[in-house]
């Protein structure tokens, strides 16, 4: 059973998730978007599983800094995918997979409940 946490190391939510997993002794790998990029095949799988709307973080600083034309151009999976590949910071974090399947996006009580089953 492989658990992979995808995110950015300086993100508070990612830090909390990593600490939570470590405190519970849950073995996991960390995939750093900044250093390793967003794996296109994984992004496609996430979009197929949870939808681009769930992955796109419209609440974050990165989204708010985008110009209005760019924001208005995000209308479907293809346009969202292109933006997420170009700017990983617009992906809601963390994305947590187990054995190649998404088990959580973000880190809240629901994500913790899903991870408790790991």
Protein Blocks (a to p, Z undefined) as FASTA:
>chain_A
ZZdddddfklmklmmmmmmmmmnopacddddfklnopafklmmmmmmmnopklmpcckbm
klmmpcfklmmmmmbfklmmmmmmmmmmlpccddddeehiafbgcjdfklmmmmmmZZ
